[in-house]
Amino acid sequence: MQTSMNPGRGTLPVLVAGAGIGGLAAALALTRRGFTVKVLERAAEIGEIGAGIQLGPNAFAAFDALGVGEKARGRAVYIDEMVMHDALDETQVGRIPTGDAFRQRFGNPYAVIHRADVHGALLEGAQESERIELLGSTTVQRVEQDESGVTVIDAQGGRHRGIALIGADGVKSAVRAQYVGDDARVSGHVVYRAVVDKSDFPADLQWNAASIWVGPNCHLVHYPLRGGEQYNLVVTFHSREQEEWSVREGSRDEVQSYFEGICPRARQMIDLPKDWKRWATADREPIGRWSFGRVTLLGDAAHPMLQYLAQGACMALEDAVTLGEALGLHDNDFSKAFALYQRSRIARAARVLLSAREMGRIFHAHGVERLVRNDLWKGRTPERFYDAMEWLYGWTRETCLAE
């Protein structure tokens, strides 16, 4: 599977399934290794749905490594702190300043941003590259491999030939389905997301912070977007229904029915949105193998996770950078690079995935467990919080490869 250090224009491209955050990041990483890339996206328009997301310092380290650091930084809102309140009695459970001391510790800021703006920064980078071809309305259905390359067959019967394939086709990945075939783990947790204009958002909650109000079997999150002109609002609850992994329009009556007993200050937020989007969430069990010959998985296709650590997009960015670094170390030999890439990523991604599950349980504690949670962080100094976050936010391109 050796390929030259600087592939010429006549060579086959690397194929990437999916033009989301992970797929575009992978494409940028590959071009930095000298490859041409063909990105196959099921949607007719290359874009991104959703609302706000949070970006840890590890995400900015990845943006810089991909050459789009300034594009991403220009769209982000830099918050002053992360803060948790108990949604029953309004007590402050924990506060983590994200100012100068945080940046000095981790080398990068903490920020919030609209998902479309993250995607836009990566898409601009891809469109500026002569080495990346973006192909919409192309749904990957199956993959064939031989000694010299891979062939992706799309839903219309089209055939796309490449040196290798990066399966970055999301939480319901067709590439993962072919090579792994595992079932999703539906959480029973439902997430409602909306964006509210600043003029409609309560003045007493217009904090420059990533704020969470934690309650029994539920929580609410809010933070500013787009220069503070909008606020992202996310509410999560444990559904009474038997859920299936899905996204659809939300119901105001449904979301309001899950927040009885929440303090008025937090509860007022669920009356604000005119339109809700409803996600019934799921993840998958961690797997010990991502690479299959000339095919490897990346982003949500490799490690779909719940949202409780705000690391889904960050992990996809890390994956892409690590893949590029592995190719660099092994002189663009895909066999060796894919092996190093998965060795470098599997345990870390699994730790984040499993930690996100556990954080959801902590957020949604009730009874005595709620009291224990509130005592856990009482009086904790910023430095102790930073120590606890070192494993997550301390990631860099220079240290991303396994020994």
VMD Tcl script that draws the C-alpha trace (Angstrom):
set ca {
  {0.00 0.00 0.00}
  {2.96 2.32 -0.41}
  {2.23 5.54 -2.23}
  {4.71 8.24 -3.04}
  {5.41 11.15 -0.71}
  {4.11 13.69 -3.24}
  {1.43 12.03 -5.36}
  {1.24 13.48 -8.85}
  {-1.82 14.78 -10.62}
  {-2.28 11.49 -12.47}
  {-2.72 9.40 -9.34}
  {-6.06 8.37 -7.87}
  {-7.58 10.53 -5.18}
  {-8.27 9.53 -1.62}
  {-12.04 9.16 -1.20}
  {-13.83 10.66 1.79}
  {-17.40 9.63 2.55}
  {-19.18 12.59 4.12}
  {-18.72 16.37 3.90}
  {-19.50 17.20 7.51}
  {-16.99 18.54 10.00}
  {-15.02 15.27 10.14}
  {-15.01 14.69 6.39}
  {-13.85 18.19 5.47}
  {-11.22 18.12 8.22}
  {-9.95 14.80 6.87}
  {-9.82 16.23 3.35}
  {-7.72 19.17 4.54}
  {-5.38 16.86 6.45}
  {-4.92 14.69 3.36}
  {-4.11 17.61 1.08}
  {-1.41 18.67 3.52}
  {0.17 15.28 2.82}
  {0.08 15.98 -0.94}
  {-2.98 13.94 -1.88}
  {-5.89 14.90 -4.06}
  {-9.23 14.17 -2.38}
  {-12.74 13.42 -3.61}
  {-15.44 14.03 -1.00}
  {-18.77 12.22 -1.48}
  {-21.74 13.84 0.31}
  {-25.33 12.55 0.34}
  {-26.92 16.01 0.63}
  {-27.47 18.06 -2.50}
  {-25.95 21.14 -0.85}
  {-22.74 20.99 1.16}
  {-23.81 22.44 4.51}
  {-24.45 21.73 8.18}
  {-27.59 21.57 10.30}
  {-27.80 22.18 14.03}
  {-27.23 25.13 16.30}
  {-24.38 26.01 18.63}
  {-21.49 23.82 19.71}
  {-18.66 24.29 22.17}
  {-14.99 24.20 21.22}
  {-12.34 23.22 23.72}
  {-8.66 24.17 23.37}
  {-8.07 20.83 21.64}
  {-10.34 21.93 18.78}
  {-8.33 25.10 18.20}
  {-5.09 23.11 18.23}
  {-6.64 20.96 15.49}
  {-7.86 23.95 13.46}
  {-4.34 25.36 13.47}
  {-2.89 22.05 12.33}
  {-5.41 21.98 9.45}
  {-4.57 25.52 8.35}
  {-7.95 27.08 9.20}
  {-7.23 28.40 12.69}
  {-7.82 32.04 11.83}
  {-11.05 31.29 9.96}
  {-12.44 29.46 12.98}
  {-11.23 32.00 15.52}
  {-12.89 34.84 13.63}
  {-16.32 33.22 13.96}
  {-16.15 32.09 17.60}
  {-17.42 33.73 20.79}
  {-14.87 33.55 23.62}
  {-16.64 32.98 26.91}
  {-15.45 34.05 30.35}
  {-16.43 30.88 32.19}
  {-18.25 27.60 32.27}
  {-20.83 27.59 35.06}
  {-23.22 24.99 36.48}
  {-26.35 25.75 38.52}
  {-28.76 23.40 40.23}
  {-32.04 23.84 38.34}
  {-34.15 23.12 41.44}
  {-32.79 25.70 43.87}
  {-30.53 27.95 41.69}
  {-27.40 27.22 43.74}
  {-24.11 27.45 41.86}
  {-22.60 23.97 41.71}
  {-19.35 24.79 39.93}
  {-17.57 27.55 38.04}
  {-14.57 27.22 35.73}
  {-12.98 30.49 34.54}
  {-11.79 30.32 30.92}
  {-9.75 33.52 30.78}
  {-6.00 34.09 30.76}
  {-5.08 31.36 33.26}
  {-7.09 28.80 31.26}
  {-5.45 29.84 27.98}
  {-1.99 29.73 29.52}
  {-2.64 26.26 30.89}
  {-3.98 24.75 27.66}
  {-2.43 26.99 25.00}
  {-5.80 27.86 23.46}
  {-9.16 29.37 24.43}
  {-12.56 27.88 25.14}
  {-15.27 29.15 22.80}
  {-18.81 28.67 21.58}
  {-19.80 28.87 17.94}
  {-22.59 28.04 15.56}
  {-22.06 24.59 14.04}
  {-22.53 26.09 10.57}
  {-19.65 28.49 11.26}
  {-17.29 25.62 12.14}
  {-18.35 23.85 8.98}
  {-18.02 27.09 7.01}
  {-14.41 27.59 8.11}
  {-13.52 24.06 6.98}
  {-15.53 24.39 3.75}
  {-13.76 27.63 2.84}
  {-10.46 25.90 3.40}
  {-11.55 23.03 1.17}
  {-12.83 25.33 -1.57}
  {-9.55 27.24 -1.58}
  {-7.67 24.01 -2.27}
  {-7.24 22.85 -5.84}
  {-6.78 19.33 -4.53}
  {-10.29 18.80 -3.12}
  {-13.34 17.88 -5.22}
  {-16.72 18.09 -3.45}
  {-19.49 15.95 -4.92}
  {-23.04 16.36 -3.55}
  {-26.14 14.17 -4.03}
  {-23.90 11.11 -3.70}
  {-24.97 8.54 -1.11}
  {-22.36 5.89 -0.37}
  {-23.90 2.41 -0.36}
  {-21.04 -0.06 -0.41}
  {-17.29 -0.40 -0.81}
  {-15.15 -2.80 -2.82}
  {-11.40 -3.23 -2.31}
  {-8.54 -4.78 -4.25}
  {-4.75 -4.65 -4.09}
  {-4.47 -1.29 -5.84}
  {-7.37 0.70 -4.43}
  {-11.01 1.00 -3.40}
  {-14.23 1.51 -5.32}
  {-17.21 3.20 -3.71}
  {-20.61 2.45 -5.24}
  {-23.23 5.13 -4.70}
  {-27.04 4.92 -4.58}
  {-27.34 5.72 -8.31}
  {-24.90 2.97 -9.23}
  {-22.03 5.39 -9.80}
  {-18.54 4.07 -9.13}
  {-15.80 6.16 -7.55}
  {-12.24 4.89 -7.59}
  {-9.60 5.90 -5.06}
  {-6.36 4.94 -3.32}
  {-8.17 4.60 0.02}
  {-11.43 5.57 1.72}
  {-12.03 7.61 4.87}
  {-15.49 6.75 6.21}
  {-16.62 10.04 7.77}
  {-20.28 9.53 6.92}
  {-21.72 10.28 10.32}
  {-23.64 8.60 13.08}
  {-25.47 6.27 10.69}
  {-22.40 5.49 8.61}
  {-22.85 3.13 5.66}
  {-19.12 2.40 5.77}
  {-19.31 1.34 9.42}
  {-22.42 -0.71 8.69}
  {-20.52 -2.69 6.04}
  {-17.38 -3.33 8.06}
  {-18.67 -3.42 11.64}
  {-22.44 -3.90 11.45}
  {-23.14 -3.02 15.07}
  {-26.36 -1.64 16.50}
  {-26.82 1.83 17.94}
  {-27.40 2.26 21.66}
  {-30.45 4.50 21.92}
  {-30.08 6.52 25.11}
  {-33.70 7.46 25.73}
  {-32.47 11.06 26.16}
  {-34.10 13.65 23.93}
  {-32.40 16.94 23.04}
  {-34.25 20.04 21.89}
  {-32.13 22.76 20.27}
  {-33.00 26.29 19.22}
  {-31.40 29.68 18.58}
  {-33.00 32.75 20.19}
  {-32.32 36.38 19.28}
  {-30.67 38.46 22.00}
  {-33.68 40.80 22.12}
  {-35.90 37.86 23.12}
  {-33.49 36.29 25.62}
  {-33.86 37.10 29.37}
  {-31.59 39.98 30.33}
  {-30.70 38.32 33.65}
  {-29.29 35.29 31.78}
  {-27.30 37.09 29.09}
  {-24.01 35.87 30.49}
  {-20.82 35.46 28.50}
  {-20.62 31.89 29.69}
  {-21.37 28.31 28.74}
  {-24.11 27.81 31.31}
  {-25.86 24.61 32.37}
  {-28.80 24.17 34.74}
  {-28.88 20.57 35.95}
  {-32.06 18.94 37.19}
  {-33.52 15.49 37.85}
  {-33.47 13.61 34.55}
  {-33.08 16.87 32.64}
  {-30.89 19.91 32.04}
  {-30.79 23.23 30.15}
  {-27.79 24.84 28.43}
  {-27.41 28.37 27.09}
  {-24.59 30.47 25.69}
  {-24.07 33.39 23.27}
  {-23.52 32.98 19.53}
  {-22.43 35.23 16.67}
  {-21.03 38.09 18.69}
  {-23.73 37.81 21.33}
  {-26.52 38.70 18.91}
  {-28.11 35.28 19.44}
  {-28.25 32.70 22.22}
  {-28.03 28.97 21.78}
  {-30.55 27.07 23.87}
  {-30.44 23.32 24.47}
  {-32.73 21.33 26.74}
  {-32.40 17.62 27.41}
  {-34.74 15.19 29.17}
  {-35.27 11.50 29.69}
  {-38.15 10.54 27.43}
  {-41.26 8.73 28.66}
  {-41.59 7.17 25.21}
  {-39.74 4.35 23.49}
  {-37.35 6.40 21.36}
  {-35.70 5.67 18.03}
  {-32.57 7.44 16.79}
  {-34.05 10.36 14.86}
  {-34.23 14.10 14.18}
  {-37.52 15.91 13.64}
  {-39.43 19.07 14.41}
  {-40.08 19.57 18.11}
  {-43.28 20.18 20.04}
  {-43.55 23.08 22.49}
  {-46.08 21.13 24.58}
  {-43.80 18.11 24.83}
  {-40.72 19.96 25.99}
  {-42.68 21.98 28.55}
  {-44.15 18.81 30.04}
  {-40.72 17.59 31.19}
  {-39.69 20.56 33.32}
  {-42.12 20.57 36.22}
  {-40.40 21.67 39.42}
  {-37.56 23.53 37.71}
  {-36.90 27.00 39.17}
  {-38.67 29.83 37.30}
  {-35.41 31.50 36.31}
  {-34.33 28.44 34.31}
  {-37.79 27.37 33.22}
  {-38.52 30.69 31.49}
  {-36.08 29.71 28.74}
  {-38.18 26.84 27.42}
  {-40.98 29.29 26.58}
  {-38.74 31.33 24.25}
  {-38.13 29.38 21.01}
  {-40.56 29.71 18.13}
  {-39.13 26.61 16.46}
  {-37.47 23.62 18.12}
  {-35.48 20.82 16.50}
  {-35.78 17.48 18.32}
  {-32.99 14.89 18.49}
  {-33.56 11.45 20.01}
  {-29.96 10.64 20.87}
  {-27.86 7.50 20.65}
  {-24.26 6.39 20.66}
  {-22.53 3.08 19.97}
  {-20.29 0.86 22.04}
  {-16.58 1.58 21.49}
  {-14.94 -0.75 18.99}
  {-11.33 -1.93 18.97}
  {-10.83 -1.69 15.23}
  {-11.49 1.23 12.87}
  {-9.34 0.24 9.87}
  {-10.14 -2.46 7.31}
  {-7.53 -2.73 4.56}
  {-7.69 0.52 2.60}
  {-10.68 1.82 4.58}
  {-10.75 3.57 7.94}
  {-13.41 5.31 10.02}
  {-13.32 8.88 11.34}
  {-15.52 11.16 13.45}
  {-19.03 10.05 14.32}
  {-18.67 7.03 12.05}
  {-15.89 5.79 14.35}
  {-17.18 6.95 17.73}
  {-20.70 8.42 17.83}
  {-21.12 9.87 21.32}
  {-23.62 11.66 23.49}
  {-23.30 15.41 23.87}
  {-22.51 15.67 27.57}
  {-18.81 16.54 27.20}
  {-19.38 18.81 24.16}
  {-16.64 16.93 22.33}
  {-18.21 15.33 19.24}
  {-16.87 17.85 16.74}
  {-13.61 18.23 18.67}
  {-12.94 14.49 18.43}
  {-13.56 14.48 14.67}
  {-11.05 17.32 14.25}
  {-8.51 15.45 16.37}
  {-9.07 12.32 14.28}
  {-8.33 14.18 11.06}
  {-5.12 15.75 12.35}
  {-3.92 12.43 13.79}
  {-4.58 10.66 10.49}
  {-2.51 13.27 8.68}
  {0.32 12.98 11.20}
  {0.32 9.19 10.89}
  {0.59 9.45 7.12}
  {3.46 11.87 7.55}
  {5.36 9.59 9.89}
  {4.92 6.60 7.56}
  {5.70 8.40 4.29}
  {2.07 8.16 3.10}
  {1.92 4.36 3.45}
  {-1.78 3.84 4.20}
  {-1.39 0.38 5.70}
  {1.07 1.53 8.35}
  {-0.60 4.92 8.81}
  {-4.08 3.48 9.34}
  {-2.69 1.10 11.95}
  {-0.94 3.94 13.81}
  {-3.98 6.21 13.48}
  {-6.35 3.74 15.12}
  {-3.78 2.83 17.78}
  {-3.47 6.53 18.61}
  {-7.20 7.24 18.68}
  {-9.24 4.25 19.86}
  {-8.61 4.44 23.61}
  {-8.88 8.24 23.73}
  {-12.12 8.37 21.74}
  {-13.57 5.54 23.84}
  {-12.64 7.39 27.03}
  {-14.49 10.49 25.81}
  {-17.49 8.42 24.68}
  {-17.79 6.59 28.00}
  {-17.09 9.75 30.02}
  {-19.89 11.52 28.15}
  {-22.32 8.81 29.20}
  {-21.23 9.15 32.81}
  {-21.42 12.94 32.71}
  {-25.02 12.65 31.55}
  {-25.78 10.58 34.63}
  {-24.10 13.16 36.87}
  {-25.96 16.07 35.26}
  {-29.31 14.31 35.69}
  {-28.81 13.10 39.26}
  {-31.76 13.18 41.63}
  {-32.40 12.46 45.30}
  {-29.31 11.89 47.41}
  {-27.15 11.46 44.31}
  {-27.98 15.09 43.40}
  {-26.64 16.20 46.79}
  {-23.47 14.18 46.26}
  {-22.98 15.78 42.84}
  {-23.37 19.27 44.26}
  {-20.83 18.52 46.99}
  {-18.29 17.14 44.49}
  {-17.36 20.54 43.07}
  {-18.16 22.81 46.01}
  {-15.22 25.11 46.72}
  {-13.02 23.55 44.03}
  {-10.36 25.97 42.74}
  {-9.89 26.68 39.03}
  {-6.52 24.93 39.15}
  {-8.14 21.72 40.38}
  {-10.68 21.90 37.57}
  {-7.84 22.46 35.09}
  {-5.98 19.44 36.44}
  {-9.07 17.30 35.93}
  {-9.41 18.56 32.34}
  {-5.77 18.12 31.34}
  {-6.32 14.72 29.71}
  {-9.04 16.18 27.48}
  {-7.99 19.72 26.66}
  {-4.24 19.17 26.64}
  {-4.26 17.38 23.25}
  {-1.92 18.76 20.58}
  {-0.74 17.83 17.11}
  {2.78 17.33 18.47}
  {1.66 14.69 20.97}
  {-1.24 13.06 19.13}
  {0.49 9.89 17.93}
  {0.86 6.79 20.07}
  {4.37 6.01 21.24}
}
mol new
graphics top color blue
foreach p $ca { graphics top sphere $p radius 0.5 }
foreach p [lrange $ca 0 end-1] q [lrange $ca 1 end] { graphics top cylinder $p $q radius 0.2 }
display resetview
